[in-house]
Every structure is written in structure tokens, then in C-alpha cells.
Amino acid sequence: MKYKLGYRGYIASRKVNGELVPHNVQNLVIREYANRRGMNYLLSATEMSPENCFIVLNDVLSNLDKIGGIILYSLFMLPKSYRARVKIYGLFLQNKKILHAAMENFLFETETDFQRLE
């Protein structure tokens, strides 16, 4: 099964693409996305509210070897810094994990996928 390992949700306590979305709504979007794909959804990690704070994301990334990947609520939750995003993409590629974006209905698994994202 492609999605045997669990996928950690990742939600925000700050605005996402200019909108403040309640945690329960972000989790519903992620859960529905996972259900449609037959994925084992793990409870979401919630990022802190300060702008450009990625402490929780970095913690989830440090445990990437234990999960199948991450389901972001939205692509707009990724760091604004190109260098930071490329570093994240490299971790996914190196660990052969998948990055999903629930709102945009995208998944990123190959280098071509991440190039397309940029």
C-alpha cells in the first residue's frame, strides 16, 4: 500500500495566504484529503503564531523517517525564503517521502514535482 505509513498533518495558528482559518477547519480539510486517498492521517502539528516561525515544522521534519510524509493545510504555509523551501524539498527527496497540500490538492514526490511547485 502506497500510504502504509501515517502522514502528519500540519496546520497554522497564523494567517495562511492572508486568511485566518480556524484549526478545526484546517484539520477537516486535511482529514478529508487523507480519507479520499486512503491515507493513514496522523494528528496535526500546529505551528506557532509568530510570522516566519517554523519551529514545529522543523520538529516534524526531524522525524520524517518515522512517517510517510506531511499533509500541509496549504502550500502557502511553507517558508517565504526560497533557500528554506529548497532545503525542505531536499529532505523529502532524500528520505523518499511525500509532501501533500490539501487545499491545493497537490502532492510532491519527485524533483520535477518540487520544481513545478516553484
Chimera marker file (.cmm) of the C-alpha trace (Angstrom):
<marker_set name="trace">
<marker id="1" x="0.000" y="0.000" z="0.000" r="1" g="1" b="0" radius="0.5"/>
<marker id="2" x="1.416" y="3.352" z="-1.056" r="1" g="1" b="0" radius="0.5"/>
<marker id="3" x="0.217" y="5.173" z="2.067" r="1" g="1" b="0" radius="0.5"/>
<marker id="4" x="1.031" y="2.494" z="4.678" r="1" g="1" b="0" radius="0.5"/>
<marker id="5" x="2.924" y="4.873" z="6.969" r="1" g="1" b="0" radius="0.5"/>
<marker id="6" x="1.000" y="7.664" z="8.593" r="1" g="1" b="0" radius="0.5"/>
<marker id="7" x="1.008" y="11.228" z="7.300" r="1" g="1" b="0" radius="0.5"/>
<marker id="8" x="1.377" y="14.059" z="9.796" r="1" g="1" b="0" radius="0.5"/>
<marker id="9" x="-0.961" y="16.982" z="9.301" r="1" g="1" b="0" radius="0.5"/>
<marker id="10" x="0.499" y="20.489" z="9.605" r="1" g="1" b="0" radius="0.5"/>
<marker id="11" x="-1.721" y="23.463" z="10.427" r="1" g="1" b="0" radius="0.5"/>
<marker id="12" x="-1.141" y="27.115" z="11.300" r="1" g="1" b="0" radius="0.5"/>
<marker id="13" x="-2.091" y="29.461" z="14.118" r="1" g="1" b="0" radius="0.5"/>
<marker id="14" x="-1.448" y="32.465" z="11.872" r="1" g="1" b="0" radius="0.5"/>
<marker id="15" x="-2.868" y="33.742" z="8.603" r="1" g="1" b="0" radius="0.5"/>
<marker id="16" x="-2.456" y="31.470" z="5.603" r="1" g="1" b="0" radius="0.5"/>
<marker id="17" x="-2.413" y="33.370" z="2.319" r="1" g="1" b="0" radius="0.5"/>
<marker id="18" x="-3.981" y="36.364" z="4.083" r="1" g="1" b="0" radius="0.5"/>
<marker id="19" x="-6.773" y="34.397" z="5.782" r="1" g="1" b="0" radius="0.5"/>
<marker id="20" x="-7.067" y="33.291" z="9.399" r="1" g="1" b="0" radius="0.5"/>
<marker id="21" x="-8.568" y="29.784" z="9.231" r="1" g="1" b="0" radius="0.5"/>
<marker id="22" x="-9.711" y="28.064" z="12.446" r="1" g="1" b="0" radius="0.5"/>
<marker id="23" x="-7.744" y="24.972" z="13.451" r="1" g="1" b="0" radius="0.5"/>
<marker id="24" x="-10.795" y="22.728" z="13.248" r="1" g="1" b="0" radius="0.5"/>
<marker id="25" x="-11.436" y="23.794" z="9.637" r="1" g="1" b="0" radius="0.5"/>
<marker id="26" x="-7.793" y="23.196" z="8.659" r="1" g="1" b="0" radius="0.5"/>
<marker id="27" x="-7.960" y="19.741" z="10.265" r="1" g="1" b="0" radius="0.5"/>
<marker id="28" x="-11.218" y="18.911" z="8.473" r="1" g="1" b="0" radius="0.5"/>
<marker id="29" x="-9.673" y="19.799" z="5.108" r="1" g="1" b="0" radius="0.5"/>
<marker id="30" x="-6.611" y="17.650" z="5.833" r="1" g="1" b="0" radius="0.5"/>
<marker id="31" x="-8.670" y="14.722" z="7.160" r="1" g="1" b="0" radius="0.5"/>
<marker id="32" x="-10.941" y="14.744" z="4.097" r="1" g="1" b="0" radius="0.5"/>
<marker id="33" x="-7.911" y="14.925" z="1.782" r="1" g="1" b="0" radius="0.5"/>
<marker id="34" x="-6.355" y="11.904" z="3.547" r="1" g="1" b="0" radius="0.5"/>
<marker id="35" x="-9.616" y="9.934" z="3.519" r="1" g="1" b="0" radius="0.5"/>
<marker id="36" x="-10.115" y="10.432" z="-0.232" r="1" g="1" b="0" radius="0.5"/>
<marker id="37" x="-6.663" y="8.918" z="-0.818" r="1" g="1" b="0" radius="0.5"/>
<marker id="38" x="-6.868" y="6.109" z="1.723" r="1" g="1" b="0" radius="0.5"/>
<marker id="39" x="-4.058" y="7.648" z="3.755" r="1" g="1" b="0" radius="0.5"/>
<marker id="40" x="-3.398" y="6.999" z="7.433" r="1" g="1" b="0" radius="0.5"/>
<marker id="41" x="-3.825" y="10.514" z="8.861" r="1" g="1" b="0" radius="0.5"/>
<marker id="42" x="-1.847" y="11.349" z="11.990" r="1" g="1" b="0" radius="0.5"/>
<marker id="43" x="-2.960" y="14.216" z="14.181" r="1" g="1" b="0" radius="0.5"/>
<marker id="44" x="-1.788" y="17.603" z="13.004" r="1" g="1" b="0" radius="0.5"/>
<marker id="45" x="1.138" y="19.501" z="14.376" r="1" g="1" b="0" radius="0.5"/>
<marker id="46" x="0.193" y="23.145" z="14.954" r="1" g="1" b="0" radius="0.5"/>
<marker id="47" x="2.689" y="25.872" z="14.114" r="1" g="1" b="0" radius="0.5"/>
<marker id="48" x="3.045" y="28.804" z="16.476" r="1" g="1" b="0" radius="0.5"/>
<marker id="49" x="1.595" y="32.151" z="15.514" r="1" g="1" b="0" radius="0.5"/>
<marker id="50" x="4.667" y="34.427" z="15.063" r="1" g="1" b="0" radius="0.5"/>
<marker id="51" x="5.351" y="35.232" z="11.419" r="1" g="1" b="0" radius="0.5"/>
<marker id="52" x="8.285" y="33.284" z="9.931" r="1" g="1" b="0" radius="0.5"/>
<marker id="53" x="8.313" y="30.841" z="12.860" r="1" g="1" b="0" radius="0.5"/>
<marker id="54" x="8.827" y="27.250" z="11.745" r="1" g="1" b="0" radius="0.5"/>
<marker id="55" x="9.833" y="25.545" z="14.998" r="1" g="1" b="0" radius="0.5"/>
<marker id="56" x="7.035" y="22.973" z="14.785" r="1" g="1" b="0" radius="0.5"/>
<marker id="57" x="7.615" y="22.303" z="11.077" r="1" g="1" b="0" radius="0.5"/>
<marker id="58" x="11.312" y="21.725" z="11.754" r="1" g="1" b="0" radius="0.5"/>
<marker id="59" x="10.406" y="19.290" z="14.524" r="1" g="1" b="0" radius="0.5"/>
<marker id="60" x="8.101" y="17.344" z="12.190" r="1" g="1" b="0" radius="0.5"/>
<marker id="61" x="10.816" y="17.337" z="9.512" r="1" g="1" b="0" radius="0.5"/>
<marker id="62" x="13.323" y="15.936" z="12.020" r="1" g="1" b="0" radius="0.5"/>
<marker id="63" x="11.020" y="12.923" z="12.438" r="1" g="1" b="0" radius="0.5"/>
<marker id="64" x="10.389" y="12.438" z="8.712" r="1" g="1" b="0" radius="0.5"/>
<marker id="65" x="11.948" y="8.960" z="8.831" r="1" g="1" b="0" radius="0.5"/>
<marker id="66" x="9.082" y="7.756" z="11.060" r="1" g="1" b="0" radius="0.5"/>
<marker id="67" x="6.188" y="8.887" z="8.826" r="1" g="1" b="0" radius="0.5"/>
<marker id="68" x="5.165" y="8.679" z="5.183" r="1" g="1" b="0" radius="0.5"/>
<marker id="69" x="5.206" y="12.435" z="4.761" r="1" g="1" b="0" radius="0.5"/>
<marker id="70" x="3.348" y="15.603" z="5.656" r="1" g="1" b="0" radius="0.5"/>
<marker id="71" x="-0.040" y="16.965" z="4.657" r="1" g="1" b="0" radius="0.5"/>
<marker id="72" x="0.080" y="20.758" z="4.738" r="1" g="1" b="0" radius="0.5"/>
<marker id="73" x="-3.204" y="22.570" z="5.038" r="1" g="1" b="0" radius="0.5"/>
<marker id="74" x="-1.894" y="24.824" z="2.238" r="1" g="1" b="0" radius="0.5"/>
<marker id="75" x="1.236" y="25.379" z="0.172" r="1" g="1" b="0" radius="0.5"/>
<marker id="76" x="1.212" y="28.949" z="1.484" r="1" g="1" b="0" radius="0.5"/>
<marker id="77" x="2.354" y="27.620" z="4.858" r="1" g="1" b="0" radius="0.5"/>
<marker id="78" x="5.847" y="26.943" z="3.530" r="1" g="1" b="0" radius="0.5"/>
<marker id="79" x="8.588" y="29.467" z="4.328" r="1" g="1" b="0" radius="0.5"/>
<marker id="80" x="8.748" y="32.524" z="2.084" r="1" g="1" b="0" radius="0.5"/>
<marker id="81" x="12.506" y="32.042" z="1.778" r="1" g="1" b="0" radius="0.5"/>
<marker id="82" x="13.444" y="30.152" z="-1.374" r="1" g="1" b="0" radius="0.5"/>
<marker id="83" x="16.519" y="28.689" z="0.351" r="1" g="1" b="0" radius="0.5"/>
<marker id="84" x="14.430" y="27.373" z="3.249" r="1" g="1" b="0" radius="0.5"/>
<marker id="85" x="11.913" y="25.774" z="0.865" r="1" g="1" b="0" radius="0.5"/>
<marker id="86" x="14.663" y="24.119" z="-1.205" r="1" g="1" b="0" radius="0.5"/>
<marker id="87" x="16.152" y="22.683" z="1.986" r="1" g="1" b="0" radius="0.5"/>
<marker id="88" x="12.737" y="21.224" z="2.880" r="1" g="1" b="0" radius="0.5"/>
<marker id="89" x="12.308" y="19.754" z="-0.615" r="1" g="1" b="0" radius="0.5"/>
<marker id="90" x="15.735" y="18.156" z="-0.303" r="1" g="1" b="0" radius="0.5"/>
<marker id="91" x="14.718" y="16.442" z="2.935" r="1" g="1" b="0" radius="0.5"/>
<marker id="92" x="11.661" y="14.948" z="1.268" r="1" g="1" b="0" radius="0.5"/>
<marker id="93" x="13.644" y="13.748" z="-1.729" r="1" g="1" b="0" radius="0.5"/>
<marker id="94" x="16.496" y="12.372" z="0.384" r="1" g="1" b="0" radius="0.5"/>
<marker id="95" x="14.090" y="10.468" z="2.642" r="1" g="1" b="0" radius="0.5"/>
<marker id="96" x="11.807" y="9.396" z="-0.233" r="1" g="1" b="0" radius="0.5"/>
<marker id="97" x="8.778" y="10.964" z="1.446" r="1" g="1" b="0" radius="0.5"/>
<marker id="98" x="5.771" y="12.786" z="0.019" r="1" g="1" b="0" radius="0.5"/>
<marker id="99" x="4.637" y="16.344" z="0.697" r="1" g="1" b="0" radius="0.5"/>
<marker id="100" x="0.906" y="16.957" z="0.241" r="1" g="1" b="0" radius="0.5"/>
<marker id="101" x="-1.011" y="20.241" z="0.115" r="1" g="1" b="0" radius="0.5"/>
<marker id="102" x="-4.663" y="19.631" z="0.973" r="1" g="1" b="0" radius="0.5"/>
<marker id="103" x="-6.207" y="22.950" z="-0.122" r="1" g="1" b="0" radius="0.5"/>
<marker id="104" x="-4.460" y="22.916" z="-3.485" r="1" g="1" b="0" radius="0.5"/>
<marker id="105" x="-4.971" y="19.150" z="-3.936" r="1" g="1" b="0" radius="0.5"/>
<marker id="106" x="-1.320" y="18.596" z="-4.879" r="1" g="1" b="0" radius="0.5"/>
<marker id="107" x="1.315" y="16.095" z="-3.927" r="1" g="1" b="0" radius="0.5"/>
<marker id="108" x="5.049" y="16.401" z="-4.376" r="1" g="1" b="0" radius="0.5"/>
<marker id="109" x="7.190" y="13.294" z="-4.594" r="1" g="1" b="0" radius="0.5"/>
<marker id="110" x="9.867" y="13.895" z="-7.261" r="1" g="1" b="0" radius="0.5"/>
<marker id="111" x="12.351" y="16.624" z="-8.035" r="1" g="1" b="0" radius="0.5"/>
<marker id="112" x="10.206" y="17.580" z="-11.040" r="1" g="1" b="0" radius="0.5"/>
<marker id="113" x="7.196" y="17.992" z="-8.728" r="1" g="1" b="0" radius="0.5"/>
<marker id="114" x="9.128" y="20.385" z="-6.485" r="1" g="1" b="0" radius="0.5"/>
<marker id="115" x="10.465" y="22.327" z="-9.479" r="1" g="1" b="0" radius="0.5"/>
<marker id="116" x="6.896" y="22.693" z="-10.715" r="1" g="1" b="0" radius="0.5"/>
<marker id="117" x="5.888" y="23.974" z="-7.294" r="1" g="1" b="0" radius="0.5"/>
<marker id="118" x="8.405" y="26.793" z="-7.527" r="1" g="1" b="0" radius="0.5"/>
<link id1="1" id2="2" r="1" g="1" b="0" radius="0.2"/>
<link id1="2" id2="3" r="1" g="1" b="0" radius="0.2"/>
<link id1="3" id2="4" r="1" g="1" b="0" radius="0.2"/>
<link id1="4" id2="5" r="1" g="1" b="0" radius="0.2"/>
<link id1="5" id2="6" r="1" g="1" b="0" radius="0.2"/>
<link id1="6" id2="7" r="1" g="1" b="0" radius="0.2"/>
<link id1="7" id2="8" r="1" g="1" b="0" radius="0.2"/>
<link id1="8" id2="9" r="1" g="1" b="0" radius="0.2"/>
<link id1="9" id2="10" r="1" g="1" b="0" radius="0.2"/>
<link id1="10" id2="11" r="1" g="1" b="0" radius="0.2"/>
<link id1="11" id2="12" r="1" g="1" b="0" radius="0.2"/>
<link id1="12" id2="13" r="1" g="1" b="0" radius="0.2"/>
<link id1="13" id2="14" r="1" g="1" b="0" radius="0.2"/>
<link id1="14" id2="15" r="1" g="1" b="0" radius="0.2"/>
<link id1="15" id2="16" r="1" g="1" b="0" radius="0.2"/>
<link id1="16" id2="17" r="1" g="1" b="0" radius="0.2"/>
<link id1="17" id2="18" r="1" g="1" b="0" radius="0.2"/>
<link id1="18" id2="19" r="1" g="1" b="0" radius="0.2"/>
<link id1="19" id2="20" r="1" g="1" b="0" radius="0.2"/>
<link id1="20" id2="21" r="1" g="1" b="0" radius="0.2"/>
<link id1="21" id2="22" r="1" g="1" b="0" radius="0.2"/>
<link id1="22" id2="23" r="1" g="1" b="0" radius="0.2"/>
<link id1="23" id2="24" r="1" g="1" b="0" radius="0.2"/>
<link id1="24" id2="25" r="1" g="1" b="0" radius="0.2"/>
<link id1="25" id2="26" r="1" g="1" b="0" radius="0.2"/>
<link id1="26" id2="27" r="1" g="1" b="0" radius="0.2"/>
<link id1="27" id2="28" r="1" g="1" b="0" radius="0.2"/>
<link id1="28" id2="29" r="1" g="1" b="0" radius="0.2"/>
<link id1="29" id2="30" r="1" g="1" b="0" radius="0.2"/>
<link id1="30" id2="31" r="1" g="1" b="0" radius="0.2"/>
<link id1="31" id2="32" r="1" g="1" b="0" radius="0.2"/>
<link id1="32" id2="33" r="1" g="1" b="0" radius="0.2"/>
<link id1="33" id2="34" r="1" g="1" b="0" radius="0.2"/>
<link id1="34" id2="35" r="1" g="1" b="0" radius="0.2"/>
<link id1="35" id2="36" r="1" g="1" b="0" radius="0.2"/>
<link id1="36" id2="37" r="1" g="1" b="0" radius="0.2"/>
<link id1="37" id2="38" r="1" g="1" b="0" radius="0.2"/>
<link id1="38" id2="39" r="1" g="1" b="0" radius="0.2"/>
<link id1="39" id2="40" r="1" g="1" b="0" radius="0.2"/>
<link id1="40" id2="41" r="1" g="1" b="0" radius="0.2"/>
<link id1="41" id2="42" r="1" g="1" b="0" radius="0.2"/>
<link id1="42" id2="43" r="1" g="1" b="0" radius="0.2"/>
<link id1="43" id2="44" r="1" g="1" b="0" radius="0.2"/>
<link id1="44" id2="45" r="1" g="1" b="0" radius="0.2"/>
<link id1="45" id2="46" r="1" g="1" b="0" radius="0.2"/>
<link id1="46" id2="47" r="1" g="1" b="0" radius="0.2"/>
<link id1="47" id2="48" r="1" g="1" b="0" radius="0.2"/>
<link id1="48" id2="49" r="1" g="1" b="0" radius="0.2"/>
<link id1="49" id2="50" r="1" g="1" b="0" radius="0.2"/>
<link id1="50" id2="51" r="1" g="1" b="0" radius="0.2"/>
<link id1="51" id2="52" r="1" g="1" b="0" radius="0.2"/>
<link id1="52" id2="53" r="1" g="1" b="0" radius="0.2"/>
<link id1="53" id2="54" r="1" g="1" b="0" radius="0.2"/>
<link id1="54" id2="55" r="1" g="1" b="0" radius="0.2"/>
<link id1="55" id2="56" r="1" g="1" b="0" radius="0.2"/>
<link id1="56" id2="57" r="1" g="1" b="0" radius="0.2"/>
<link id1="57" id2="58" r="1" g="1" b="0" radius="0.2"/>
<link id1="58" id2="59" r="1" g="1" b="0" radius="0.2"/>
<link id1="59" id2="60" r="1" g="1" b="0" radius="0.2"/>
<link id1="60" id2="61" r="1" g="1" b="0" radius="0.2"/>
<link id1="61" id2="62" r="1" g="1" b="0" radius="0.2"/>
<link id1="62" id2="63" r="1" g="1" b="0" radius="0.2"/>
<link id1="63" id2="64" r="1" g="1" b="0" radius="0.2"/>
<link id1="64" id2="65" r="1" g="1" b="0" radius="0.2"/>
<link id1="65" id2="66" r="1" g="1" b="0" radius="0.2"/>
<link id1="66" id2="67" r="1" g="1" b="0" radius="0.2"/>
<link id1="67" id2="68" r="1" g="1" b="0" radius="0.2"/>
<link id1="68" id2="69" r="1" g="1" b="0" radius="0.2"/>
<link id1="69" id2="70" r="1" g="1" b="0" radius="0.2"/>
<link id1="70" id2="71" r="1" g="1" b="0" radius="0.2"/>
<link id1="71" id2="72" r="1" g="1" b="0" radius="0.2"/>
<link id1="72" id2="73" r="1" g="1" b="0" radius="0.2"/>
<link id1="73" id2="74" r="1" g="1" b="0" radius="0.2"/>
<link id1="74" id2="75" r="1" g="1" b="0" radius="0.2"/>
<link id1="75" id2="76" r="1" g="1" b="0" radius="0.2"/>
<link id1="76" id2="77" r="1" g="1" b="0" radius="0.2"/>
<link id1="77" id2="78" r="1" g="1" b="0" radius="0.2"/>
<link id1="78" id2="79" r="1" g="1" b="0" radius="0.2"/>
<link id1="79" id2="80" r="1" g="1" b="0" radius="0.2"/>
<link id1="80" id2="81" r="1" g="1" b="0" radius="0.2"/>
<link id1="81" id2="82" r="1" g="1" b="0" radius="0.2"/>
<link id1="82" id2="83" r="1" g="1" b="0" radius="0.2"/>
<link id1="83" id2="84" r="1" g="1" b="0" radius="0.2"/>
<link id1="84" id2="85" r="1" g="1" b="0" radius="0.2"/>
<link id1="85" id2="86" r="1" g="1" b="0" radius="0.2"/>
<link id1="86" id2="87" r="1" g="1" b="0" radius="0.2"/>
<link id1="87" id2="88" r="1" g="1" b="0" radius="0.2"/>
<link id1="88" id2="89" r="1" g="1" b="0" radius="0.2"/>
<link id1="89" id2="90" r="1" g="1" b="0" radius="0.2"/>
<link id1="90" id2="91" r="1" g="1" b="0" radius="0.2"/>
<link id1="91" id2="92" r="1" g="1" b="0" radius="0.2"/>
<link id1="92" id2="93" r="1" g="1" b="0" radius="0.2"/>
<link id1="93" id2="94" r="1" g="1" b="0" radius="0.2"/>
<link id1="94" id2="95" r="1" g="1" b="0" radius="0.2"/>
<link id1="95" id2="96" r="1" g="1" b="0" radius="0.2"/>
<link id1="96" id2="97" r="1" g="1" b="0" radius="0.2"/>
<link id1="97" id2="98" r="1" g="1" b="0" radius="0.2"/>
<link id1="98" id2="99" r="1" g="1" b="0" radius="0.2"/>
<link id1="99" id2="100" r="1" g="1" b="0" radius="0.2"/>
<link id1="100" id2="101" r="1" g="1" b="0" radius="0.2"/>
<link id1="101" id2="102" r="1" g="1" b="0" radius="0.2"/>
<link id1="102" id2="103" r="1" g="1" b="0" radius="0.2"/>
<link id1="103" id2="104" r="1" g="1" b="0" radius="0.2"/>
<link id1="104" id2="105" r="1" g="1" b="0" radius="0.2"/>
<link id1="105" id2="106" r="1" g="1" b="0" radius="0.2"/>
<link id1="106" id2="107" r="1" g="1" b="0" radius="0.2"/>
<link id1="107" id2="108" r="1" g="1" b="0" radius="0.2"/>
<link id1="108" id2="109" r="1" g="1" b="0" radius="0.2"/>
<link id1="109" id2="110" r="1" g="1" b="0" radius="0.2"/>
<link id1="110" id2="111" r="1" g="1" b="0" radius="0.2"/>
<link id1="111" id2="112" r="1" g="1" b="0" radius="0.2"/>
<link id1="112" id2="113" r="1" g="1" b="0" radius="0.2"/>
<link id1="113" id2="114" r="1" g="1" b="0" radius="0.2"/>
<link id1="114" id2="115" r="1" g="1" b="0" radius="0.2"/>
<link id1="115" id2="116" r="1" g="1" b="0" radius="0.2"/>
<link id1="116" id2="117" r="1" g="1" b="0" radius="0.2"/>
<link id1="117" id2="118" r="1" g="1" b="0" radius="0.2"/>
</marker_set>
